[in-house]
Structure formats: C-alpha cells, structure tokens
C-alpha cells in the first residue's frame, strides 16, 4: 500500500539544461548537443531522426534504452536528448528507487516532455519496476488506499514524459520492461581516431596544449572509453604542468602513464592482477568469476561490469561455459611463459 506522505522526490536531481551548473568551478567536458558528440554514429543518427520527428509533431520522444559498458556516453546522451528537446531532465538510479513511493513521487512531479533518466536500470527492485509499466504505457499511476474490503484505488494521470534507461547488463532486464522501450541501442567501444578527437577537444576545454603524438598515446591507453580518456588526460595535464611546462607531448604521456601504472594497452594494476590470477592461480582457466573475485577480494559485479568487457574485446580472456580462460595474447603481454605458469602451481 502506498500512502501519500511517502510520495516525494528523493535521491534524485532535477536539472534545468538551460542553466550552467557551477560551470566555472566544475568544467564539464561532456558535449551538450548531438553535433558535438563523437562516435556511436548509428545511435546518434537514430536519435537525430527521432528528435526531429518528435519536434515536428510536438510530441515527447519514445522511451529509450541504452546498453553498454561504463563510460561510453549513456548519461551524456540522456542530457543531450533533453537539451535537444528543450526540456528538463530528472536523474536517478536503480538502487536509489527502493520503493514504489519513491518512483511515484518523481513521476507525479514531471511536466510534459520531461526526460526521466534512470542509470543502472537493471538494478530496480521488482516491486518498483511493476509501477513503471502503466506509467510507461498509459502515463498513469494507481494509488491504493486502505486495506482489505475498504481498499480503493485512484488513478493519477501523468504528463507525457520520456524514460531513458541506461544499463551495463541488458540481460538482467526483465522482458516486460525491455519491450516497453521504443528505441533500444547498444553502445560500443570507441576507435582510436574517435578518442584522439575527444582528447584534443577536452584538452582545449581544459586550456592545455597537446600535440598529435601526445593525443595518440593518450587515446591508445583509454580502453576505448571517453570517460577513461578524460580521466587520463587530467592526470597527464597535472604531470605536464609540474614537469613539462604545461605542454603535453608523447614523452610526457609515457612518463605520466608509467607513474599511473597504465601500460600500452591501457591495462591498470587491477586488469593485470585479474589476468595473473587466472594464469598463475588457476592454470590459465577455465575458472568461475566468483573464484577470481574471492582471490582478488573484489566484488564480482565490478569485474563483470568494469574489468572484463575491455579484456574480452582485446582478446586477453575468453569466456566459456566453464568459466574464464586467458589467451596466448595475455601470456605474451605479461611476459609469462607456460613453464613459469606450471612452476607457480608447484609452490
């Protein structure tokens, strides 16, 4: 039963996209419009057509679902859509919506055309998910008052809105929820050329100079992810300002990345520990993800959502029905021979 006192916005943020949110203090490297967005060409083209058609009809967009590893631009696209449509965006996340009252409070405060963005939508509790169904299809929610024979319902009509969901694990979404999205797009890792463009753009916003080779070396280590590219660029910028008079070159990137523990492929300490655990502790696999997580003392979700996707893409590991295995490429990259692996199991 939902009581009216529990219906209030919580753990969310409502943003007026026409206002700068402390922009001088917190420089925003995210693009604001579709023409500024780099990469994901098919997804962007689909959104351009859908937005233009919706604006011509003066209707809100259909509900949209973005799927892909962290850092590929799902949240950025949600804000861009709100900006292009000239509406406001309300942001929340699956774990923050603990009960139906949280969701109802948000939905009843939205205006026509508002964008409701839910990050990690696959983590919404089942009871909350069921409240989304009529809201997405009929733009209405049902309030239930009292209990038993005295129970009564009241249907509250909502303003038409656009729900944008972001998930790193689309397979965990229930079929009823997934089928209610009109537009579904999978986001893929970025190419080095696209990341070079992003690095140069971000460097310009950060008032930092970077040459072509420096941008290439930064992009090469960015794991195909804009978020990682921007994070590394900020660390390289700091190093350049202290040790290289502020200008980023190839040599500056190499020194900064050596200090950060990031190798030529963009692998960090956690990635290398992941691979070494499979090779040295489990004879190269196959081994279950829970066993790897226990050995590394990390949550399995972190390994599945953050570490594994890039290692799979680069061919360092192979996922089988029995578990994870390392490839010959991983041995070569880590300079580990089969003999070393065998000897490690004897002691």
N, C-alpha and C positions, 0 to 999 in steps of 0.2 A: 504494500500500500504506500502511496506517495502522498505526503502531506504538503500543504502549500508553503510551510515555513522552510522546508528543505530545498525548495526550488529557488536557487540563487546561483549566480555565476561564481565559480571557484577555480583556482589553479589555471586560469586562462589569461589571455591577453587580447584586448581589442585595440587594433591599430588603425589610425587614420592614415592611409597611404599618401595623402596629400600634404602631410606634415613631416618635417625632419625630426627623427627621434634622437636628439643629442648627437647629431651628425658630427659636429666639430670635435667632440670628445671621443666618440667611438666610430672611427672611419669604417664605413660599410663597403666592402669590396664586392657585394652582390650586385648584379645588374638589376635595373628596375623595369626595363621594357624588353619585349621579345627580340627587337632588332639588336640589342646589346648582348643577348645570350649566345654563348658559344657552344657548339656541339649539339648532340641529340637532334639531328636535323629532321628526322621523320616525326618525332614527337612535337617539335616546335611547329612544323608545317601543319600538323593536325590541329594544334591549338590555335594557330593563326586563322585557319578556316572556320573553326568552331566559334571563336570570339567574334570574328567579323559577321558571321551569320546571326549570332545571338544579338549583337548590337543593332543589326538591321531590323530584326524582329522585335527589338526592345524587350527581350526576354532574358532571364538568367541562364547561365550555362548549364549543361547537363552535369551530373555528378562525375567526378574524375578520380581515377585511382592510378598512382604512380608506384612502380615497383623497381627496386634495385638496391645495390649495396649502399652503405652510408657515404655521404659526401659527394654524390653525383648531381645534386641540384634539385631534389624533390621539393624541399622547403622554398628554395629560391623561385621555382616555377609557380608555386602557390601564390607567393607575394606578387609576382609579375602578372598573373592572371587577374588578381584583384585590382592591380594598378591599371591594366589594360581595359578592364570593365568599368573602371571609375567607381568602385565600391570599396567597402571596408572589409577587413579580414579579421576573423576571430580564430585564435590558435589555441590548441590544446593537444593532449597526447593520450594514447590509450590507457596507460597506467593511472593518469590523473582522473579519469572518469570512473570512479569507483562504484557509483550507484546511479539509478535512474534519475534521481532528483538533480544530480549534477548536470546531466545532459539536458533535461527539460528546462532547467534554468537558463542554459545557454541558448537553446533553440527559441524560447519564447521572447528573448530579448533581441533577436536579429531582425533587421529591416530587409525589405525586398532587394534581392540581388546580392546580399552579403555573401562572402566566402567563409565557410567554416572548414578550417584545416585541422585534421587530426593526424598527428605524427604517430608512428608505431601503431597503426590502427589494428593490426593483428593481435594486439595485447588488450583490446577492450574486453571487459568481462561479458559473459554471455547474457546476463540479465540486462545489461546496458545496451548491448547490440540489438536485442529484440525491440527496444524502444526506438531504435533508428529506422526500422523497417517502414512503419507508417509515416514517419517524418520524411523519409526519402521519396516514397512513392506518392503519398497523398498530401504531404505538407500539413500534417496534423498530428497531435499527440493526445493521448487519452489520460485524463486524471481520474484516479479511483479514490472514492471517499468511503469511509466506514468499512465495516466487515460483515461477512455473513449475509443474512437476509436483508440487512439495511444497506448493503453495498450499492453504490450508484456511481456512474461514470459521467464525465463531462469531456466532450471533445473540444479541444482548443485548436483553432485554425492558425497555422503559421504563415508567415510571409514566405514566398518562394525564395529559396536560397540554393547555393551550390556547395555541396560537400566535396572536399578534396581530401582523399586519404593517401597516406604515404606508408609504405611497408618495405621492410627488407626481406620479408619471408611471406610471399604471397600464398604459399601452400598452406599456411596456418589460418588463412581467412576461410570462414565458412562459405559454402556455395550460395546460400540465400543472400548474404551480404555482398559477395563479389559480383553477383549477377545484377545487382541494383545500380551498379556504376555504368553510365552510358559510354564513357571513354576510359579505356584501360591502356596504359603504355608502360613498357619495360625500358628502363634507362640502362645504358651500357657504359663500360669504361671509356674514357676519352683517349684519343690518339695523341701522340707526342706533339704533332703540329697544332692541335687544338689547345693543348696545355701550354705550349710556348706563347700562343696568343693571349691566354689568360694570365700567364706570368708577367708578360710585358704590360698588359692593361693594369694589373694590380700594382706593379712597380711604379707606374705613372701616378696612380692614385695615392700611393704611399710617398710620393716625391723622392723616389730612389731611381738612380740611373743603373741600367743593366745592359750589357752588350749581348750580341746574338748567341755567342757560345755560352755565356752565363745563363741565359734563358733556356737554352737547350739542356744544359746539365741539370738545371733545376727541374725542368719538365720530365726528364728521363727518370728522376728519382721520386716522382709524385704519385706513383702507384695507379696511374690512370684516373686520378681523382682531383677535381678542382680544390676541394677543401684541404687536401694534403699539400697541393701546390702552394696555396696561400699561406698555410702554416709554415712550410719550409722557407718560403720567401721571407717571412717576417724574421725567422731565426738567422737567415743569411744576411738580411738587411742589418740586423744588430751587429753581426760579426764584421760586416763591411764598414760600418760607422766607427767601430772601435779599432779595427786593424787595417783597413784599406781605404781610408779617406772617403768612405761612403759610396764608392763605385763598385758594382758587382761584376766580376769577371769570372771566367772559368776556374781560375786558380782559387779565387775567393770562395766559390761554391764548393770546390773539392775540400778545402780546409774546413769550412763550416760544417759540411756533412760528415767529415771524419770526426769532428768534435761531437756531433749529434749521434754518431753510431749508425748512420744511414749509408748503405752500400750502393753500388752502381745500379742495382735493380730497384732500389727504394725499400729494401728489406731492413727492418729495425731489429732490435735485440729480441723482441717477442717472436717475430717471424723466424729468426734463426734458431731460437730455443725450441719452437714448435717442430721445425724440421729435424733438429738434432735429437729431440726426444723420440721421434718415430724411428730414426736411423739407429741410434745408439742404445735406446732402452727397449725397443720392440723390433729389432732386426729389420727395420725398414718397412714394417707393416705386413699385412693389414692390422690395424688397431682401431678400436672404437674411440669416438670423440670424448666420451666420459673418462676413459682411462688417460687420455692425453691431458685433459683438463685437470684431473686429480694430480698428475705428475707435476704439472706446471703451477698448480694451486691457483688456477683461474676458473672463472665461470665458463661453462661450455657454450653459453649463448654468445659470449664475447668472441670466442674462437670461431664459431659458426658465422656470425654476422660481420665481424671486423677483420679477422686474420685470414680465414680460409678463402674467401672469394678471389682475392688477388693471387694467392698462391695457386689456386686452381687455374685461373686464367693464364698465368705464366708457365704452367706445366710443371711446377715443382712438386705437386702432390696429385694423387689420383684417388678419387672417391669410388669405392667399390661396395658391394652389398655386405662384405665382411668388415669394412672399415676403411681407414685412410692408409695409403701407401705413398712412399716417396719415389720420385722418378730418378732416372740417371742424371738428369739435369741438376737436381738438388745435390747429389753427391759431388758433381763437378763444381758447382758453385761454392760449396762449403769446403772443398778440397779434402773430402773424406773418401778413402778407398774402401773397397769391400773388406779387405784384410783388417783395417782399423775397426770397422763395424763388428767383425767377428771377434776380434780380440777384446773389445769393450764388453762383450757378453760373458767373457770368461772370468772377469774380476768383479 
